């Protein structure tokens, strides 16, 4: 199956990541990542990849999911729906979220600010 997914992530300690040459410090706490899987293998392949700690770092989110301080605490799935940008906008409009600018949206055609949010 293909579709859009949300990863609910807990950082138990601060993590430093690099996006487009800029270093970001992600404080310990809760985060939401919105992604989509419409390629070969679909959702099953993509989600199993995210759950592995050891892997080649291909996407921004890999910098977090490979950290010993990160834990995926939940997964949401919208089957057969390509709504990554719409979900990012909706989550970004929630007052208790803060976008990590430029994260996870490098291929975004709708010019989203981010597809990764800190939840306070």
DRENDO-1510 file (C-alpha; in Angstrom, 1 decimal, always signed):
<recs>
REC; n; res; u; v; w
REC; 1; UNK; +0.0; +0.0; +0.0 .
REC; 2; UNK; +1.0; +3.6; -0.6 .
REC; 3; UNK; +0.1; +6.7; +1.3 .
REC; 4; UNK; +1.1; +9.5; +3.7 .
REC; 5; UNK; +2.4; +8.8; +7.2 .
REC; 6; UNK; +3.2; +10.6; +10.4 .
REC; 7; UNK; +6.0; +9.6; +12.7 .
REC; 8; UNK; +5.7; +10.6; +16.3 .
REC; 9; UNK; +9.2; +10.9; +17.8 .
REC; 10; UNK; +10.5; +11.4; +21.3 .
REC; 11; UNK; +14.0; +12.8; +21.8 .
REC; 12; UNK; +15.4; +11.8; +25.2 .
REC; 13; UNK; +18.3; +14.2; +24.8 .
REC; 14; UNK; +19.2; +17.1; +22.5 .
REC; 15; UNK; +20.4; +16.1; +19.0 .
REC; 16; UNK; +22.4; +18.2; +16.5 .
REC; 17; UNK; +21.5; +17.9; +12.8 .
REC; 18; UNK; +22.6; +19.6; +9.6 .
REC; 19; UNK; +20.2; +20.8; +6.9 .
REC; 20; UNK; +21.6; +22.4; +3.8 .
REC; 21; UNK; +24.8; +23.3; +5.6 .
REC; 22; UNK; +23.1; +24.8; +8.6 .
REC; 23; UNK; +23.3; +23.1; +12.1 .
REC; 24; UNK; +20.2; +22.8; +14.1 .
REC; 25; UNK; +20.0; +21.9; +17.8 .
REC; 26; UNK; +16.8; +19.9; +18.5 .
REC; 27; UNK; +16.0; +19.9; +22.2 .
REC; 28; UNK; +14.7; +16.9; +24.0 .
REC; 29; UNK; +11.0; +16.5; +23.6 .
REC; 30; UNK; +8.3; +15.5; +21.1 .
REC; 31; UNK; +8.3; +15.9; +17.4 .
REC; 32; UNK; +6.1; +15.0; +14.4 .
REC; 33; UNK; +7.4; +14.1; +11.0 .
REC; 34; UNK; +5.1; +14.0; +7.9 .
REC; 35; UNK; +6.2; +11.9; +4.9 .
REC; 36; UNK; +4.8; +10.0; +2.0 .
REC; 37; UNK; +5.6; +6.6; +0.4 .
REC; 38; UNK; +4.4; +6.2; -3.2 .
REC; 39; UNK; +7.4; +4.5; -4.6 .
REC; 40; UNK; +8.5; +0.9; -4.8 .
REC; 41; UNK; +7.7; -0.9; -1.5 .
REC; 42; UNK; +5.2; +1.7; -0.4 .
REC; 43; UNK; +4.5; +2.4; +3.2 .
REC; 44; UNK; +5.7; -1.0; +4.5 .
REC; 45; UNK; +9.1; -0.6; +3.1 .
REC; 46; UNK; +9.5; +3.1; +4.2 .
REC; 47; UNK; +8.2; +2.6; +7.7 .
REC; 48; UNK; +10.4; -0.4; +8.3 .
REC; 49; UNK; +13.3; +1.6; +7.1 .
REC; 50; UNK; +12.5; +4.5; +9.5 .
REC; 51; UNK; +12.3; +2.0; +12.4 .
REC; 52; UNK; +15.9; +0.7; +11.8 .
REC; 53; UNK; +18.7; +2.5; +13.7 .
REC; 54; UNK; +21.4; +1.4; +11.3 .
REC; 55; UNK; +21.0; +2.6; +7.7 .
REC; 56; UNK; +22.5; +4.9; +5.2 .
REC; 57; UNK; +21.4; +8.5; +5.9 .
REC; 58; UNK; +19.4; +9.5; +2.8 .
REC; 59; UNK; +16.7; +11.8; +4.1 .
REC; 60; UNK; +16.8; +14.5; +6.7 .
REC; 61; UNK; +14.7; +12.4; +9.1 .
REC; 62; UNK; +17.5; +9.7; +9.0 .
REC; 63; UNK; +19.7; +12.0; +11.1 .
REC; 64; UNK; +17.1; +11.7; +13.8 .
REC; 65; UNK; +15.9; +8.1; +13.5 .
REC; 66; UNK; +19.6; +6.9; +13.7 .
REC; 67; UNK; +20.3; +8.8; +16.9 .
REC; 68; UNK; +20.5; +6.7; +20.1 .
REC; 69; UNK; +18.4; +9.6; +21.7 .
REC; 70; UNK; +15.4; +9.1; +19.4 .
REC; 71; UNK; +12.5; +6.8; +19.7 .
REC; 72; UNK; +9.5; +6.5; +17.3 .
REC; 73; UNK; +6.6; +6.3; +19.7 .
REC; 74; UNK; +3.8; +6.2; +17.2 .
REC; 75; UNK; +2.9; +6.0; +13.5 .
REC; 76; UNK; -0.1; +7.4; +11.7 .
REC; 77; UNK; -1.0; +6.3; +8.2 .
REC; 78; UNK; -3.4; +7.7; +5.6 .
REC; 79; UNK; -3.7; +5.0; +2.9 .
REC; 80; UNK; -3.8; +5.9; -0.8 .
REC; 81; UNK; -3.8; +9.6; +0.1 .
REC; 82; UNK; -1.1; +12.1; -1.1 .
REC; 83; UNK; -1.7; +14.7; +1.6 .
REC; 84; UNK; +1.8; +15.4; +3.0 .
REC; 85; UNK; +1.7; +19.1; +2.4 .
REC; 86; UNK; -1.9; +19.5; +3.6 .
REC; 87; UNK; -1.0; +17.8; +6.9 .
REC; 88; UNK; +2.1; +19.9; +7.2 .
REC; 89; UNK; +0.1; +23.1; +6.9 .
REC; 90; UNK; -2.6; +21.8; +9.3 .
REC; 91; UNK; +0.0; +20.8; +11.9 .
REC; 92; UNK; +1.9; +24.0; +11.4 .
REC; 93; UNK; -1.2; +26.0; +12.2 .
REC; 94; UNK; -1.5; +24.4; +15.6 .
REC; 95; UNK; -0.3; +26.9; +18.3 .
REC; 96; UNK; +1.7; +24.2; +20.2 .
REC; 97; UNK; +3.9; +23.3; +17.3 .
REC; 98; UNK; +7.1; +24.9; +16.0 .
REC; 99; UNK; +8.3; +24.0; +12.5 .
REC; 100; UNK; +11.9; +23.0; +12.0 .
REC; 101; UNK; +12.4; +25.2; +8.9 .
REC; 102; UNK; +13.6; +23.5; +5.8 .
REC; 103; UNK; +13.4; +20.0; +7.3 .
REC; 104; UNK; +11.9; +17.1; +5.2 .
REC; 105; UNK; +10.5; +19.4; +2.5 .
REC; 106; UNK; +13.4; +19.6; +0.0 .
REC; 107; UNK; +11.2; +17.9; -2.7 .
REC; 108; UNK; +8.1; +19.9; -1.7 .
REC; 109; UNK; +6.3; +21.5; -4.7 .
REC; 110; UNK; +4.0; +23.5; -2.5 .
REC; 111; UNK; +6.8; +25.4; -0.8 .
REC; 112; UNK; +5.9; +24.2; +2.7 .
REC; 113; UNK; +8.0; +25.7; +5.5 .
REC; 114; UNK; +8.7; +22.3; +7.0 .
REC; 115; UNK; +7.4; +18.7; +7.3 .
REC; 116; UNK; +8.9; +18.3; +10.8 .
REC; 117; UNK; +7.6; +20.0; +13.9 .
REC; 118; UNK; +8.4; +20.2; +17.6 .
REC; 119; UNK; +5.3; +19.8; +19.8 .
REC; 120; UNK; +5.3; +21.7; +23.1 .
</recs>
